[in-house]
């Protein structure tokens, strides 16, 4: 099993970090800091809890003045970079967390710190409480950030304003009305940085979950300008595509499946053991005299704890199905244990989806692997 990311915070990591801290904070007590980090609850804390704990322990050795502490963190980052740490260092996300936790009542000092810190370790999570408390001011600031020379600051303008950023608090007002975000996305849709453009796509995808019409209008407006923007809008519509949204299907060239059929659909592993693979096979037949563009997916109906089934859609491919033709498709789906999904034994189902239309559905059973 892969090492948990939270375990990046080792004694060796803090030895290096405190060595840098001592170059900036001359009276910094490294021994006390590390002893307080590895307290009796350390092993029980998850990643975000560990980050917050590091922030709290760090604050004990800094001043009572937040603005001074924010400037100290910026100086520490300068020393980390000088010492060879790279930008986008995820392990240092406790530094923006410090600003989030202690700076919410000092807007100006926090904004200045975010602009510097995000160039080293992303502040997309840390700005969320500020968006809720100071939405008008923050949206104006994000417009300014969208024009910044550094790509990570521009990315913060989009990523930080996502209505539904995963693993972060949602922004209810932007879920209800995302219009304040649109000028930011307009500015960044053609950004030179792929990371920034990908963030715009993710923001669009967030918006589509609550306000699909707004996204569809933008897609129509932006489509066909550049190949980069075409990729962006399609990635931004991935949830709508998986939902089989008819208008979105048509926008991207996926038409009627009137002459399309699924034949010989077989689940090759009707009993799937935990840790192994579901395998299945089917044929696609086009009875038309013209070719057609197809989006092929499958719906996996997972067993839930209460016995009901919940569908998750997986993409197979997109293809041009020639006229009067048959294609043979074989795929497999892993049931290896992962941290992001809990498997439940028993009945599951699998369906084939073409251009958003769900075809044949079959049962299979998930069973325990034999014990050695």
Beta strands, then each sheet from edge to edge (+ up, - down):
strand 1: 260-267
strand 2: 271-273
strand 3: 277-286
strand 4: 292-303
strand 5: 309-321
strand 6: 325-334
strand 7: 346-354
strand 8: 357-367
sheet 1: 1+ 3- 6+
sheet 2: 2+ 8+ 7- 4+ 5-
end
